Amino acid sequence: MLCEVDEWVAPPASPRLSTHETENLGKGREMSLYAVVDPATGDTVQEYPTASDEQIEEALAAAAKAYNEWSKSTSVADRAALIRKVGQLHSERREELAKIINREMGKPIDQSLGEVDFSAAIYEYYADNAEKFLADEPIELLDGEGSAVIRRGPVGVLLGIMPWNYPYYQVARFAAPNLTLGNTIVLKHAPQCPESSAALQKIFDDAGYPPGAYVNVYATNEQIADAIADPRVQGVSLTGSERAGAAVAEIAGRNLKKVVLELGGSDPFLVLSSDDVDATVESAMAGRFENTGQACNAAKRFIVADTVYDDFLDKFTKKVLAAADGLAPLSSVAAAERLEEQVDRAVKSGASLASAGERKGAFFPPGVLTGVTKDSPAYKEELFGPVATVYKVSSEDEAVEVANDTPFGLGSYVYTTDAEQAKRVADKIDAGMVFVNCVGAEGVELPFGGVKRSGFGRELGRFGIDEFVNKKLIRIV
């Protein structure tokens, strides 16, 4: 699953800022209004007031207080019981939660329910495994007497900055391990997700967390920039765009704060051989069209061996165009307009487009691009929506070369009938994740993250609880 944050989290204004940076700060203020806007109709359902500076200070103070008092006076077992209750409340309220994100960002109800269920499973996973993951780790001494042990513990207040495309799942990946570890959380969600973020705050409150353990804030970009620099905040996790990630990392770096970044992706889907092209096409469709193509780790670039290219392209294109019936809108009109601009640039650069029609508001017609060359803007860009790019290659080496010729390195998919080739190609792909002959195979126990401009750090699984942690050495003689 997964990522895009529409807004840019900008550095605080200072005399050194360039005109360009100042202009972006202005844009940040304009885009900070929190509102539910139905993407299907464009109607504003409800607006939410942006937090005052005083409210942000209260949130940070409450989170610091909860860390110093609640976190340090509870056991891992105590905190696991609380996070388990969070998962149970997701399951109990799944229908209500699904309807909220359907209103906010247009996700179909069946997929919305699936997101809620997967989020509940994440909370349950950390409740089940936290004590094992956080158990003391003895170190065998090479010299001397006594003992040495690594004891894992929390670091303090964390700031989370979350995107709109998976409003519950993204929070679960961050909150579940860190609250169980004992960190406390101040969370800024995307401006178009104020209702779901309020629903999550109620869940954490109803689960029994004390004030300050989890605090939702409707913050502006400037307020968030100040919060990153605040000495009470010990780390930042962001899922979003490259631009937002770079801005957050810059501020965090100046203030010596650790960050985990899950950014964009332009995941390759390699078809090297197939004994069932129809089945491979079905997998390609599933990989491209979850959440109407609005996932960072969606398959976006289909790199197909010349031996199966014609058959694959014909069947895949027909399936893509047929997907127009009943396709959900993109998250906003602005998102659809951005994708339209990207596709138009690709066509002007010489690419061919097979499309199901014209954009209507936030509804974007599914399409297939071919003939995208290296000098086309689309060759390096992430297309966030129901448009696939298909490339023809003549060898395994060329397939790997095209797959790796991207600034991103999040996920990837390899389809082949040759088991040895699968292992060989998986080793050669520059990505944080490789799925062989499968899509939708993510799990709560599997780490999620990327390399290159897709970010750094890992979420989910054992690795997800090992990011914002103090691995304290205790040496006793």
C-alpha positions as CSV (number, residue, x, y, z in Angstrom):
1,M,0.0,0.0,0.0
2,L,0.8,3.5,-0.2
3,C,1.9,8.2,-0.8
4,E,1.7,11.7,-1.5
5,V,1.4,14.8,0.7
6,D,-0.1,17.7,-1.3
7,E,1.4,20.3,0.8
8,W,5.0,21.3,1.3
9,V,6.4,21.4,4.8
10,A,8.6,24.5,4.5
11,P,11.4,25.7,6.7
12,P,10.7,28.6,9.1
13,A,11.1,32.0,7.5
14,S,14.4,33.7,8.0
15,P,16.5,36.5,6.4
16,R,18.4,33.9,4.4
17,L,15.3,32.6,2.6
18,S,15.3,33.0,-1.2
19,T,12.3,34.5,-3.0
20,H,11.4,31.0,-4.2
21,E,11.4,29.7,-0.6
22,T,9.3,32.6,0.6
23,E,6.8,32.0,-2.2
24,N,6.5,28.4,-1.1
25,L,5.9,29.4,2.5
26,G,3.0,31.5,1.3
27,K,1.7,28.5,-0.6
28,G,2.0,26.4,2.6
29,R,-0.2,28.8,4.5
30,E,-2.8,28.8,1.7
31,M,-2.9,25.0,1.6
32,S,-3.1,24.5,5.4
33,L,-7.0,24.7,5.6
34,Y,-8.4,21.4,6.8
35,A,-11.6,20.4,5.0
36,V,-13.5,17.4,3.8
37,V,-14.1,17.9,0.1
38,D,-15.9,15.2,-1.7
39,P,-13.8,14.4,-4.7
40,A,-16.7,12.9,-6.6
41,T,-18.7,16.2,-6.5
42,G,-16.2,18.8,-5.4
43,D,-18.5,19.9,-2.6
44,T,-17.0,21.0,0.7
45,V,-18.6,18.8,3.3
46,Q,-17.0,20.3,6.4
47,E,-14.2,22.7,7.3
48,Y,-12.0,22.3,10.4
49,P,-10.2,25.2,12.1
50,T,-6.4,25.3,11.9
51,A,-4.7,25.1,15.2
52,S,-3.4,28.2,16.9
53,D,0.2,28.5,18.0
54,E,-1.0,28.1,21.6
55,Q,-2.7,24.8,20.7
56,I,0.4,23.5,19.1
57,E,2.4,24.3,22.3
58,E,-0.2,22.6,24.4
59,A,0.1,19.5,22.2
60,L,3.9,19.4,22.5
61,A,3.8,20.0,26.2
62,A,1.2,17.3,26.7
63,A,3.2,14.8,24.7
64,A,6.4,15.6,26.7
65,K,4.5,15.2,29.9
66,A,3.0,11.9,28.8
67,Y,6.4,10.6,27.9
68,N,7.9,11.6,31.3
69,E,5.0,10.2,33.3
70,W,3.0,7.6,31.5
71,S,5.7,6.1,29.4
72,K,8.2,5.7,32.2
73,S,5.7,4.2,34.6
74,T,4.2,1.5,32.3
75,S,5.5,-1.8,31.1
76,V,5.7,-3.1,27.6
77,A,2.8,-5.4,28.5
78,D,0.7,-2.5,29.7
79,R,1.3,-0.6,26.5
80,A,0.6,-3.7,24.4
81,A,-2.8,-4.0,26.0
82,L,-3.6,-0.5,25.0
83,I,-2.5,-0.9,21.4
84,R,-4.6,-4.1,21.2
85,K,-7.6,-2.1,22.3
86,V,-6.9,0.4,19.4
87,G,-7.0,-2.5,16.9
88,Q,-10.3,-3.8,18.5
89,L,-11.9,-0.4,18.2
90,H,-10.9,-0.2,14.5
91,S,-12.7,-3.5,14.0
92,E,-15.8,-2.4,15.9
93,R,-16.0,0.9,14.0
94,R,-14.9,-0.3,10.6
95,E,-18.1,0.7,8.7
96,E,-18.0,4.2,10.1
97,L,-14.3,4.6,9.5
98,A,-14.6,3.3,5.9
99,K,-17.4,5.8,5.1
100,I,-15.2,8.7,6.4
101,I,-12.3,8.1,4.0
102,N,-14.7,7.4,1.1
103,R,-16.0,10.9,1.7
104,E,-12.5,12.4,2.2
105,M,-10.5,11.0,-0.7
106,G,-12.9,8.9,-2.8
107,K,-11.7,5.4,-1.9
108,P,-14.2,2.7,-2.7
109,I,-16.0,1.3,0.3
110,D,-14.7,-2.2,-0.2
111,Q,-11.1,-0.9,-0.3
112,S,-11.8,1.4,2.6
113,L,-13.0,-1.5,4.7
114,G,-9.9,-3.5,3.7
115,E,-7.7,-0.6,4.8
116,V,-9.4,-0.5,8.2
117,D,-9.0,-4.2,8.6
118,F,-5.3,-4.2,7.7
119,S,-4.8,-1.3,10.1
120,A,-6.4,-3.3,12.9
121,A,-4.1,-6.2,12.1
122,I,-1.1,-4.0,12.5
123,Y,-2.1,-2.9,16.0
124,E,-2.8,-6.6,16.9
125,Y,0.6,-7.6,15.5
126,Y,2.5,-5.3,17.7
127,A,0.4,-6.2,20.7
128,D,1.2,-9.8,20.1
129,N,4.9,-9.3,19.5
130,A,6.1,-6.3,21.4
131,E,7.5,-8.1,24.4
132,K,9.5,-10.4,22.2
133,F,10.8,-7.6,19.9
134,L,11.8,-5.5,22.9
135,A,13.3,-8.2,25.1
136,D,16.8,-7.6,26.4
137,E,19.5,-8.8,24.0
138,P,22.6,-10.3,25.7
139,I,26.0,-9.7,24.1
140,E,28.6,-12.4,24.4
141,L,31.7,-10.7,25.9
142,L,35.1,-11.3,24.1
143,D,37.0,-10.3,27.2
144,G,36.4,-9.5,30.9
145,E,33.9,-10.7,33.5
146,G,30.2,-9.9,34.1
147,S,27.6,-9.3,31.5
148,A,26.4,-6.9,28.7
149,V,23.0,-6.4,27.4
150,I,21.1,-4.2,25.0
151,R,17.9,-2.9,26.4
152,R,15.5,-1.3,24.0
153,G,13.5,1.7,25.1
154,P,11.7,4.8,23.9
155,V,13.4,8.1,23.0
156,G,10.6,10.6,23.6
157,V,8.1,12.7,21.6
158,L,7.8,11.9,17.9
159,L,6.2,13.9,15.2
160,G,4.3,12.1,12.4
161,I,3.3,13.7,9.1
162,M,0.9,11.6,7.2
163,P,-0.6,11.5,3.6
164,W,-4.1,11.3,2.4
165,N,-4.1,8.1,0.3
166,Y,-4.2,5.6,3.2
167,P,-5.5,7.7,6.1
168,Y,-5.7,4.8,8.7
169,Y,-3.0,2.5,7.5
170,Q,-0.3,5.1,7.4
171,V,-1.0,6.1,11.0
172,A,-1.0,2.5,12.1
173,R,2.4,1.8,10.7
174,F,3.8,4.7,12.7
175,A,1.7,4.7,15.9
176,A,1.4,1.0,16.6
177,P,5.1,0.2,17.2
178,N,6.1,3.6,18.7
179,L,3.3,3.8,21.2
180,T,4.0,0.2,22.3
181,L,7.6,1.1,22.6
182,G,6.7,4.0,24.8
183,N,7.3,7.0,22.6
184,T,4.5,9.6,22.5
185,I,3.1,11.0,19.3
186,V,2.1,14.4,17.9
187,L,0.4,13.7,14.5
188,K,-0.3,16.0,11.6
189,H,-2.5,14.5,9.0
190,A,-3.1,15.7,5.4
191,P,-5.4,18.7,5.2
192,Q,-8.0,16.7,3.3
193,C,-8.2,14.1,6.1
194,P,-9.5,16.0,9.1
195,E,-12.5,13.8,9.8
196,S,-10.5,10.5,9.7
197,S,-7.8,12.1,11.9
198,A,-10.4,13.1,14.4
199,A,-11.9,9.6,14.4
200,L,-8.4,8.2,15.1
201,Q,-8.0,10.6,18.0
202,K,-11.2,9.4,19.5
203,I,-10.1,5.8,19.1
204,F,-6.9,6.4,21.0
205,D,-8.7,8.3,23.7
206,D,-11.4,5.6,24.0
207,A,-8.7,2.9,24.2
208,G,-7.5,4.5,27.4
209,Y,-4.4,6.4,26.4
210,P,-3.6,9.4,28.8
211,P,-3.7,12.9,27.4
212,G,-0.6,13.6,25.4
213,A,0.2,10.1,24.4
214,Y,-1.3,10.6,21.0
215,V,-2.3,14.1,19.9
216,N,-3.8,15.0,16.5
217,V,-3.0,18.6,15.4
218,Y,-4.5,20.6,12.5
219,A,-1.2,22.4,12.1
220,T,0.1,24.7,9.4
221,N,3.4,24.0,7.6
222,E,5.2,26.8,9.6
223,Q,4.0,25.3,12.9
224,I,5.2,21.9,11.9
225,A,8.6,23.4,10.9
226,D,8.9,24.9,14.3
227,A,7.8,21.6,16.0
228,I,10.5,19.7,14.2
229,A,13.0,22.1,15.6
230,D,11.5,22.0,19.1
231,P,13.9,20.2,21.5
232,R,11.1,18.2,23.0
233,V,10.7,16.4,19.6
234,Q,13.2,13.6,19.2
235,G,12.3,12.2,15.7
236,V,10.1,12.7,12.7
237,S,8.3,10.2,10.4
238,L,6.9,11.4,7.1
239,T,5.2,9.7,4.3
240,G,4.7,11.9,1.3
241,S,6.4,13.6,-1.6
242,E,10.1,14.0,-2.4
243,R,9.6,17.8,-1.8
244,A,8.0,17.4,1.6
245,G,10.6,14.8,2.6
246,A,13.5,17.0,1.6
247,A,12.1,20.0,3.5
248,V,11.5,17.9,6.6
249,A,14.9,16.2,6.4
250,E,16.6,19.6,6.1
251,I,15.0,21.0,9.2
252,A,15.5,17.8,11.1
253,G,19.2,17.6,10.1
254,R,19.9,21.1,11.3
255,N,18.4,20.2,14.6
256,L,20.0,16.7,14.9
257,K,16.7,14.8,14.7
258,K,16.4,11.3,13.2
259,V,13.8,11.0,10.4
260,V,12.1,8.1,8.7
261,L,11.0,9.0,5.2
262,E,8.7,7.0,2.9
263,L,8.5,9.0,-0.3
264,G,7.5,8.4,-3.9
265,G,7.9,5.4,-6.1
266,S,7.8,4.4,-9.7
267,D,7.8,0.7,-9.2
268,P,8.8,-1.5,-12.1
269,F,6.8,-4.6,-13.0
270,L,9.0,-6.9,-15.0
271,V,7.5,-9.6,-17.3
272,L,10.4,-11.7,-18.4
273,S,8.4,-14.8,-19.3
274,S,4.9,-16.2,-18.8
275,D,3.1,-19.5,-19.3
276,D,-0.2,-17.7,-18.7
277,V,-0.3,-14.2,-20.1
278,D,-3.9,-13.7,-19.0
279,A,-3.0,-14.4,-15.4
280,T,0.0,-12.1,-15.6
281,V,-2.2,-9.3,-17.0
282,E,-4.6,-9.8,-14.1
283,S,-1.7,-9.4,-11.7
284,A,-0.6,-6.3,-13.6
285,M,-4.0,-4.8,-13.3
286,A,-4.1,-5.5,-9.5
287,G,-0.7,-4.0,-9.1
288,R,-1.6,-0.8,-11.0
289,F,-5.2,0.0,-10.0
290,E,-5.4,-0.4,-6.2
291,N,-6.7,2.8,-4.8
292,T,-7.2,4.1,-8.4
293,G,-3.4,3.9,-8.9
294,Q,-2.7,6.3,-6.0
295,A,-0.2,4.2,-4.1
296,C,3.5,4.8,-3.9
297,N,4.3,1.1,-4.2
298,A,1.9,0.5,-7.1
299,A,3.3,-1.0,-10.2
300,K,3.7,1.9,-12.6
301,R,6.3,0.9,-15.2
302,F,5.7,-2.4,-17.0
303,I,8.9,-3.7,-18.6
304,V,8.1,-6.6,-20.9
305,A,10.3,-9.1,-22.7
306,D,9.9,-8.9,-26.5
307,T,8.9,-12.6,-26.6
308,V,5.6,-11.8,-24.8
309,Y,5.3,-8.0,-25.4
310,D,2.7,-8.0,-28.1
311,D,0.4,-10.4,-26.4
312,F,0.8,-8.7,-23.0
313,L,0.3,-5.2,-24.4
314,D,-2.9,-6.1,-26.3
315,K,-4.5,-7.9,-23.4
316,F,-3.3,-5.4,-20.8
317,T,-4.5,-2.3,-22.8
318,K,-8.0,-3.9,-23.3
319,K,-8.2,-4.5,-19.6
320,V,-7.1,-1.0,-18.7
321,L,-9.6,0.7,-21.0
322,A,-12.4,-1.5,-19.7
323,A,-11.5,-0.5,-16.1
324,A,-13.1,2.9,-16.8
325,D,-16.5,1.6,-15.9
326,G,-17.0,2.2,-12.2
327,L,-13.5,3.6,-11.6
328,A,-13.4,5.8,-8.5
329,P,-12.3,9.5,-8.7
330,L,-8.8,10.5,-7.8
331,S,-8.5,12.2,-4.4
332,S,-9.1,15.7,-5.7
333,V,-9.5,17.7,-8.9
334,A,-5.9,19.0,-8.3
335,A,-4.6,15.5,-8.3
336,A,-6.3,14.7,-11.6
337,E,-5.1,17.9,-13.1
338,R,-1.5,17.1,-12.1
339,L,-1.7,13.7,-13.7
340,E,-3.3,15.2,-16.9
341,E,-0.4,17.6,-17.2
342,Q,2.1,14.8,-16.9
343,V,0.4,12.6,-19.5
344,D,0.1,15.6,-21.9
345,R,3.8,16.3,-21.6
346,A,4.6,12.6,-22.3
347,V,2.4,12.7,-25.5
348,K,4.0,15.9,-26.6
349,S,7.4,14.3,-26.2
350,G,6.4,11.5,-28.6
351,A,4.7,8.9,-26.5
352,S,1.5,7.2,-27.6
353,L,-1.5,7.1,-25.3
354,A,-4.4,4.6,-25.4
355,S,-7.1,6.2,-23.2
356,A,-10.6,5.6,-22.2
357,G,-11.6,9.2,-22.6
358,E,-11.2,12.7,-21.1
359,R,-10.8,13.8,-17.6
360,K,-14.0,15.0,-15.9
361,G,-13.3,16.8,-12.6
362,A,-11.5,14.3,-10.3
363,F,-12.4,11.4,-12.5
364,F,-9.4,10.4,-14.7
365,P,-9.7,7.9,-17.5
366,P,-7.4,4.9,-17.3
367,G,-4.8,4.7,-20.0
368,V,-1.6,3.1,-21.3
369,L,1.5,5.0,-22.5
370,T,4.0,3.4,-24.9
371,G,7.0,4.9,-26.7
372,V,8.2,6.8,-23.7
373,T,11.8,7.6,-24.3
374,K,14.6,8.6,-21.9
375,D,14.3,12.2,-22.9
376,S,10.6,12.3,-22.0
377,P,9.6,13.9,-18.6
378,A,7.4,10.8,-17.9
379,Y,10.4,8.5,-18.0
380,K,11.6,9.7,-14.6
381,E,8.4,10.8,-13.0
382,E,5.9,9.1,-10.8
383,L,2.4,8.9,-12.4
384,F,0.0,8.9,-9.4
385,G,-3.2,7.6,-10.9
386,P,-4.7,5.1,-13.3
387,V,-2.1,5.4,-16.1
388,A,0.5,2.7,-16.9
389,T,3.7,3.0,-18.9
390,V,4.8,-0.1,-20.9
391,Y,8.3,-0.7,-22.2
392,K,9.6,-3.4,-24.6
393,V,13.0,-5.0,-23.8
394,S,15.1,-7.6,-25.6
395,S,17.0,-9.2,-22.7
396,E,17.1,-9.7,-19.0
397,D,20.0,-7.2,-18.7
398,E,18.0,-4.5,-20.5
399,A,15.0,-5.2,-18.3
400,V,17.1,-4.6,-15.2
401,E,18.7,-1.5,-16.7
402,V,15.3,0.1,-17.4
403,A,13.9,-1.0,-14.0
404,N,16.8,0.7,-12.2
405,D,16.9,3.8,-14.4
406,T,14.7,5.8,-12.1
407,P,15.4,8.1,-9.1
408,F,13.1,6.0,-7.0
409,G,13.7,2.7,-5.3
410,L,10.6,1.6,-3.3
411,G,9.1,-1.6,-4.5
412,S,9.3,-3.8,-7.6
413,Y,7.7,-6.9,-9.2
414,V,9.2,-9.7,-11.2
415,Y,7.2,-12.2,-13.2
416,T,9.1,-15.2,-14.7
417,T,8.7,-18.9,-15.1
418,D,12.4,-19.4,-14.3
419,A,13.1,-19.7,-10.6
420,E,16.8,-19.0,-10.9
421,Q,16.2,-16.0,-13.1
422,A,13.8,-14.7,-10.4
423,K,16.5,-14.9,-7.7
424,R,19.1,-13.4,-10.0
425,V,17.0,-10.4,-11.1
426,A,15.7,-9.8,-7.5
427,D,19.3,-9.4,-6.4
428,K,20.0,-6.9,-9.2
429,I,17.0,-4.6,-8.7
430,D,17.7,-1.3,-6.8
431,A,14.7,-1.3,-4.5
432,G,13.7,-1.8,-0.9
433,M,11.2,-4.5,-1.8
434,V,11.0,-7.2,-4.5
435,F,7.9,-9.3,-5.0
436,V,8.3,-12.3,-7.3
437,N,5.2,-13.6,-9.2
438,C,2.9,-11.9,-6.8
439,V,1.2,-8.6,-6.1
440,G,-0.7,-7.5,-2.9
441,A,1.6,-9.8,-0.9
442,E,2.4,-7.2,1.8
443,G,1.9,-8.2,5.4
444,V,2.0,-6.7,8.8
445,E,5.1,-8.8,9.5
446,L,7.0,-7.6,6.4
447,P,9.2,-4.5,6.5
448,F,8.1,-1.6,4.2
449,G,10.5,1.0,2.8
450,G,12.8,2.0,0.0
451,V,16.1,3.4,-1.2
452,K,17.3,6.2,-3.4
453,R,14.8,9.1,-3.5
454,S,12.1,6.8,-2.1
455,G,13.4,7.6,1.3
456,F,15.0,5.6,4.2
457,G,14.1,3.7,7.2
458,R,11.6,0.8,7.6
459,E,8.1,0.4,8.9
460,L,6.1,-2.7,9.9
461,G,7.5,-6.0,11.1
462,R,10.4,-6.3,13.6
463,F,12.2,-3.4,11.8
464,G,9.3,-1.0,12.3
465,I,9.7,-1.0,16.1
466,D,13.5,-0.6,15.8
467,E,13.7,2.9,14.3
468,F,12.9,5.4,17.1
469,V,14.5,3.3,19.8
470,N,17.3,3.8,22.3
471,K,19.4,0.6,22.1
472,K,21.0,1.2,25.5
473,L,24.1,-0.8,26.5
474,I,24.1,-2.0,30.1
475,R,27.5,-3.5,31.1
476,I,27.8,-5.0,34.5
477,V,31.0,-6.4,36.2
